Amino acid sequence: MANAVNANRLYVQLANMSTLEANVSSDSGRFIVDVEGHAEAKALLEDLRARAAQRSMALSKRLEAIAGETSADQDPSDAPSFGRSDPDQPATTALQEIFLLLSQAIVGYTKLQTLSHRFRDSSALAPEGTASHLAGAHVLDCVQTIREINRILPDVLVWELDRVGSECICTCPSCSSGICLCATASGTVLRESGLVGEAPGEPSIFVQRPRQGSAAAEAGLQRGDLLLKADGKTVRPRSELQATIRDHAPGETVLLTVRRVSGGVEDVPIRRPVF
């Protein structure tokens, strides 16, 4: 049953994103006439229209590919949307709303910054306190908050999925051992994109709540522990952890060095699962 719910959540989110991208493509095309006299803006919207349409098509194809994995007795449209006003994910919804407001604020402060220079309320008038100074400081503050939202968003998503009983069923070496890397993988993409910086503190992997019956759960790992090393080797990037676990045959022991949520550092042995 849990697997069916997971499949439906994925199905609905794919459908939502396909529709969103189709709307982005449509709106971009609609706005091209408004920027007709600005070559760069027109080129940007034309490129966005084409790229969004391609993304929507790719999502639709993937949607068709997994359609048979949704539960036969549940309409995917009834599954949690994981979007706005989603009762299962109030924290994610709140972060999304704040993100949208901050994005609007950045556009507004950019307008204010430009107008302040054009109409003489800038550093040319005074060393501080002008509209230009305020706009510059505030836009940087908004950008920093957005980066922080991006940094914590994957963890918040996983936390809320755990709360509604939607456990990780990934079969990679780490996830199958109960050390879920779903949030870590998403965080890596955001860091590589430049939308978020490195997490503060020592290089480690934040331990999510291990799935029931997994090797990590049986070893006593819990959400909030920090995985520092595996067999004495680094676990960052996550491919290092995957490789270390993969080097062991099923049933063999992997020695994890863990900083417990309580603060102490321990060596915790777990066995690679036998499937």
C-alpha positions as semicolon CSV with decimal commas, in nm:
position;residue;x (nm);y (nm);z (nm)
1;M;0,000;0,000;0,000
2;A;0,282;0,239;0,091
3;N;0,450;0,174;-0,245
4;A;0,125;0,253;-0,426
5;V;0,091;0,581;-0,235
6;N;0,451;0,670;-0,321
7;A;0,388;0,593;-0,689
8;N;0,079;0,812;-0,687
9;R;0,266;1,099;-0,522
10;L;0,532;1,079;-0,792
11;Y;0,271;1,052;-1,067
12;V;0,082;1,359;-0,946
13;Q;0,397;1,568;-0,902
14;L;0,508;1,478;-1,257
15;A;0,165;1,582;-1,384
16;N;0,179;1,908;-1,186
17;M;0,522;1,997;-1,320
18;S;0,426;1,909;-1,678
19;T;0,126;2,141;-1,654
20;L;0,337;2,414;-1,491
21;E;0,599;2,398;-1,766
22;A;0,326;2,407;-2,032
23;N;0,190;2,722;-1,867
24;V;0,539;2,877;-1,856
25;S;0,580;2,807;-2,227
26;S;0,236;2,951;-2,305
27;D;0,285;3,263;-2,094
28;S;0,633;3,322;-2,235
29;G;0,490;3,319;-2,585
30;R;0,211;3,552;-2,482
31;F;0,454;3,806;-2,334
32;I;0,689;3,817;-2,634
33;V;0,484;4,094;-2,794
34;D;0,538;4,307;-2,482
35;V;0,918;4,304;-2,521
36;E;0,923;4,332;-2,899
37;G;1,151;4,635;-2,893
38;H;1,416;4,478;-2,666
39;A;1,618;4,216;-2,852
40;E;1,766;4,043;-2,546
41;A;1,436;4,022;-2,358
42;K;1,263;3,887;-2,669
43;A;1,534;3,626;-2,723
44;L;1,512;3,522;-2,356
45;L;1,135;3,469;-2,374
46;E;1,158;3,283;-2,704
47;D;1,424;3,053;-2,561
48;L;1,221;3,005;-2,240
49;R;0,909;2,919;-2,441
50;A;1,095;2,650;-2,634
51;R;1,281;2,509;-2,332
52;A;0,969;2,498;-2,115
53;A;0,777;2,319;-2,391
54;Q;1,059;2,062;-2,417
55;R;1,061;2,012;-2,041
56;S;0,684;1,967;-2,036
57;M;0,705;1,707;-2,312
58;A;0,981;1,515;-2,132
59;L;0,776;1,513;-1,811
60;S;0,466;1,395;-1,998
61;K;0,660;1,107;-2,153
62;R;0,788;1,002;-1,812
63;L;0,433;1,031;-1,680
64;E;0,314;0,785;-1,944
65;A;0,601;0,549;-1,865
66;I;0,510;0,513;-1,496
67;A;0,131;0,531;-1,532
68;G;0,098;0,156;-1,475
69;E;0,274;0,181;-1,138
70;T;-0,003;0,384;-0,974
71;S;-0,259;0,197;-0,765
72;A;-0,550;0,051;-0,958
73;D;-0,806;0,160;-0,698
74;Q;-0,687;0,519;-0,653
75;D;-0,728;0,802;-0,899
76;P;-0,393;0,985;-0,921
77;S;-0,582;1,314;-0,911
78;D;-0,684;1,226;-0,553
79;A;-0,325;1,175;-0,436
80;P;-0,141;1,448;-0,244
81;S;-0,029;1,720;-0,483
82;F;0,273;1,832;-0,281
83;G;0,212;2,181;-0,401
84;R;0,023;2,480;-0,272
85;S;-0,220;2,420;0,016
86;D;-0,106;2,059;0,055
87;P;-0,225;1,944;0,401
88;D;0,045;1,676;0,416
89;Q;0,324;1,930;0,368
90;P;0,242;2,256;0,549
91;A;0,609;2,341;0,607
92;T;0,698;2,297;0,239
93;T;0,395;2,502;0,138
94;A;0,501;2,780;0,376
95;L;0,856;2,784;0,237
96;Q;0,718;2,792;-0,117
97;E;0,496;3,090;-0,038
98;I;0,785;3,276;0,125
99;F;1,009;3,194;-0,173
100;L;0,752;3,341;-0,414
101;L;0,714;3,657;-0,204
102;L;1,090;3,704;-0,181
103;S;1,121;3,658;-0,558
104;Q;0,864;3,934;-0,605
105;A;1,058;4,149;-0,359
106;I;1,382;4,100;-0,556
107;V;1,214;4,222;-0,874
108;G;1,066;4,515;-0,683
109;Y;1,398;4,614;-0,525
110;T;1,570;4,590;-0,863
111;K;1,314;4,836;-0,997
112;L;1,370;5,059;-0,694
113;Q;1,747;5,044;-0,737
114;T;1,728;5,148;-1,101
115;L;1,480;5,429;-1,034
116;S;1,685;5,559;-0,741
117;H;1,985;5,614;-0,967
118;R;1,785;5,762;-1,250
119;F;1,602;6,006;-1,024
120;R;1,888;6,104;-0,790
121;D;1,827;5,915;-0,468
122;S;2,151;5,719;-0,479
123;S;2,509;5,721;-0,348
124;A;2,570;6,028;-0,562
125;L;2,344;6,214;-0,319
126;A;2,459;6,071;0,016
127;P;2,698;5,803;0,149
128;E;2,411;5,609;0,310
129;G;2,037;5,603;0,373
130;T;1,917;5,662;0,015
131;A;1,663;5,448;-0,168
132;S;1,954;5,301;-0,361
133;H;2,131;5,193;-0,043
134;L;1,812;5,043;0,097
135;A;1,730;4,857;-0,225
136;G;2,082;4,717;-0,253
137;A;2,094;4,594;0,105
138;H;1,742;4,451;0,096
139;V;1,785;4,261;-0,230
140;L;2,099;4,095;-0,093
141;D;1,909;4,000;0,222
142;C;1,625;3,849;0,015
143;V;1,869;3,653;-0,200
144;Q;2,042;3,514;0,109
145;T;1,709;3,401;0,254
146;I;1,619;3,229;-0,073
147;R;1,953;3,049;-0,067
148;E;1,877;2,933;0,288
149;I;1,533;2,811;0,180
150;N;1,696;2,617;-0,104
151;R;1,949;2,469;0,138
152;I;1,695;2,331;0,385
153;L;1,415;2,251;0,137
154;P;1,522;1,892;0,050
155;D;1,547;1,802;0,420
156;V;1,207;1,957;0,495
157;L;1,053;1,759;0,207
158;V;1,195;1,430;0,335
159;W;1,096;1,513;0,692
160;E;0,737;1,570;0,588
161;L;0,727;1,255;0,374
162;D;0,847;1,058;0,677
163;R;0,575;1,213;0,892
164;V;0,300;1,082;0,663
165;G;0,457;0,735;0,651
166;S;0,602;0,758;0,300
167;E;0,930;0,571;0,348
168;C;1,220;0,570;0,104
169;I;1,214;0,262;-0,122
170;C;1,524;0,347;-0,327
171;T;1,745;0,041;-0,386
172;C;2,084;0,215;-0,403
173;P;2,345;0,072;-0,160
174;S;2,300;0,352;0,095
175;C;1,920;0,389;0,089
176;S;1,870;0,012;0,095
177;S;2,084;0,009;0,411
178;G;1,851;0,267;0,566
179;I;2,072;0,571;0,511
180;C;1,845;0,772;0,281
181;L;2,028;0,999;0,039
182;C;1,720;1,150;-0,128
183;A;1,764;1,492;0,036
184;T;2,141;1,479;-0,009
185;A;2,102;1,414;-0,382
186;S;1,861;1,707;-0,424
187;G;2,088;1,931;-0,218
188;T;2,383;1,844;-0,439
189;V;2,192;1,954;-0,750
190;L;2,105;2,286;-0,585
191;R;2,467;2,344;-0,479
192;E;2,597;2,262;-0,826
193;S;2,347;2,507;-0,972
194;G;2,482;2,784;-0,749
195;L;2,144;2,838;-0,582
196;V;2,279;2,738;-0,241
197;G;2,616;2,724;-0,066
198;E;2,775;2,441;0,127
199;A;2,602;2,344;0,449
200;P;2,779;2,476;0,760
201;G;2,984;2,242;0,977
202;E;3,206;1,943;0,907
203;P;3,170;1,738;0,585
204;S;2,905;1,480;0,666
205;I;2,574;1,328;0,566
206;F;2,267;1,414;0,770
207;V;2,092;1,092;0,871
208;Q;1,722;1,089;0,790
209;R;1,486;0,860;0,978
210;P;1,591;0,508;0,870
211;R;1,321;0,292;0,715
212;Q;1,174;0,031;0,944
213;G;1,367;-0,296;0,956
214;S;1,671;-0,154;0,775
215;A;2,029;-0,216;0,883
216;A;2,061;0,147;0,994
217;A;1,744;0,123;1,205
218;E;1,860;-0,201;1,367
219;A;2,196;-0,036;1,445
220;G;2,016;0,242;1,630
221;L;2,080;0,531;1,391
222;Q;1,823;0,809;1,415
223;R;1,728;1,130;1,242
224;G;1,976;1,406;1,325
225;D;2,283;1,186;1,351
226;L;2,570;1,291;1,124
227;L;2,752;1,028;0,923
228;L;3,119;1,128;0,913
229;K;3,299;0,827;0,767
230;A;3,242;0,475;0,637
231;D;3,526;0,227;0,693
232;G;3,742;0,530;0,773
233;K;3,673;0,691;0,433
234;T;3,500;1,019;0,360
235;V;3,129;1,012;0,280
236;R;3,126;1,334;0,078
237;P;3,045;1,344;-0,204
238;R;2,773;1,085;-0,154
239;S;2,923;0,869;-0,431
240;E;3,207;0,790;-0,187
241;L;2,959;0,641;0,062
242;Q;2,785;0,447;-0,215
243;A;3,116;0,307;-0,337
244;T;3,226;0,205;0,013
245;I;2,903;0,015;0,080
246;R;2,907;-0,136;-0,269
247;D;3,259;-0,272;-0,208
248;H;3,111;-0,503;0,057
249;A;2,932;-0,823;-0,027
250;P;2,574;-0,859;0,103
251;G;2,586;-0,950;0,471
252;E;2,931;-0,800;0,529
253;T;2,982;-0,528;0,791
254;V;3,041;-0,161;0,711
255;L;3,181;0,045;0,999
256;L;3,023;0,388;1,018
257;T;3,164;0,678;1,219
258;V;2,868;0,878;1,345
259;R;2,830;1,199;1,539
260;R;2,520;1,133;1,743
261;V;2,246;1,393;1,770
262;S;2,337;1,396;2,140
263;G;2,689;1,513;2,050
264;G;2,916;1,210;2,098
265;V;3,105;1,033;1,818
266;E;3,066;0,656;1,785
267;D;3,164;0,375;1,550
268;V;2,847;0,195;1,443
269;P;2,865;-0,134;1,249
270;I;2,587;-0,212;1,001
271;R;2,547;-0,499;0,759
272;R;2,496;-0,452;0,388
273;P;2,148;-0,589;0,314
274;V;2,098;-0,924;0,146
275;F;1,840;-0,904;-0,134
